[in-house]
Amino acid sequence: MENDSTFIAEVYNPDPKVWEKIKADILEMEHEAFGDKAFTDEEMEGDFLNKKNTIVILKCNDKVIGFSYARSLDEADEPGRESEINETVYLWNTVIANKYRGRHLVGKLAETLEDELRRKGYSYMESYAVVKNNFAANIAKHYGDRVVKSEPKETGYGRQMYFRIRL
Ligand SMILES: CC(C)(COP(=O)(O)OP(=O)(O)OC[C@H]1O[C@@H](n2cnc3c(N)ncnc32)[C@H](O)[C@@H]1OP(=O)(O)O)[C@@H](O)C(=O)NCCC(=O)NCCS
């Protein structure tokens, strides 16, 4: 079994050449995690080639075994929030490959993502977290008083918790 130092979280800057190398691992993890609710391959590719997104990947040797990314607020979907675009992001999608779950690796991904978001000048991230697999409870516990707002919400992914978190 690998020890912690084998796992490296790094910022991925959207780039078609790099995407071609990591694409198979990322798409496989997305399908494995969400089945028929997974984002389509085209949606994932769009996100991984969009320079407005902030993306972190977790590597074990040369294989990508996790990812987490944030999207900027969408002007079209969020009328009235234009002034927040440089302040707030959506934490959009986080996955650890099945065989590596339960080893606290999500914390490593999140730390690197949050450092990069702060470096870019953002102050808040918003997220809808699944309740069923304890992700929402883990977020509430981990972020503590950095959670400035939270509320339950019924979504296509079942019951989720909305969080607004101070970076
Ligand atoms: C959700 C998922 C990413 C969690 O990854 P994981 O590394 O297996 O999670 P773990 O159970 O090992 O780690 C949870 C621990 O990390 C802690 N943690 C640290 N930073 C955290 C963060 N930013 N967010 C959540 N938990 C965090 C938790 O508090 C928890 O601590 P505890 O075990 O002491 O209670 C993973 O289960 C997964 O990919 N699931 C399928 C996809 C999915 O549901 N994604 C979330 C969409 S909302």
The ligand as a Gaussian input file, in Angstrom:
#p B3LYP/6-31G(d) Opt

LIG

0 1
 C      -16.762000      12.286000      -1.417000
 C      -15.342000      11.766000      -1.647000
 C      -14.602000      12.704000      -2.583000
 C      -14.635000      11.712000      -0.271000
 O      -13.313000      11.334000      -0.475000
 P      -12.444000      10.452000       0.583000
 O      -11.034000      10.850000       0.460000
 O      -12.756000       9.017000       0.405000
 O      -13.029000      10.886000       1.956000
 P      -12.594000      10.326000       3.354000
 O      -13.790000       9.635000       3.940000
 O      -11.324000       9.558000       3.307000
 O      -12.249000      11.658000       4.114000
 C      -13.166000      12.308000       4.881000
 C      -12.378000      12.977000       5.980000
 O      -11.664000      14.087000       5.416000
 C      -12.016000      15.249000       6.137000
 N      -11.869000      16.401000       5.244000
 C      -10.792000      17.201000       5.221000
 N      -10.962000      18.166000       4.331000
 C      -12.172000      17.976000       3.778000
 C      -12.890000      18.678000       2.794000
 N      -12.384000      19.776000       2.234000
 N      -14.089000      18.226000       2.407000
 C      -14.618000      17.123000       2.985000
 N      -13.975000      16.405000       3.957000
 C      -12.757000      16.840000       4.334000
 C      -13.403000      14.964000       6.645000
 O      -13.735000      15.794000       7.722000
 C      -13.289000      13.505000       7.053000
 O      -12.619000      13.419000       8.299000
 P      -12.875000      12.197000       9.343000
 O      -12.677000      10.913000       8.587000
 O      -11.847000      12.418000      10.389000
 O      -14.280000      12.319000       9.818000
 C      -15.362000      10.328000      -2.229000
 O      -16.078000       9.497000      -1.361000
 C      -15.970000      10.246000      -3.619000
 O      -15.292000      10.455000      -4.615000
 N      -17.295000       9.945000      -3.676000
 C      -18.013000       9.848000      -4.962000
 C      -18.201000      11.201000      -5.599000
 C      -18.939000      12.172000      -4.700000
 O      -19.946000      11.870000      -4.093000
 N      -18.401000      13.412000      -4.645000
 C      -18.946000      14.464000      -3.860000
 C      -19.978000      15.168000      -4.681000
 S      -20.944000      16.255000      -3.689000

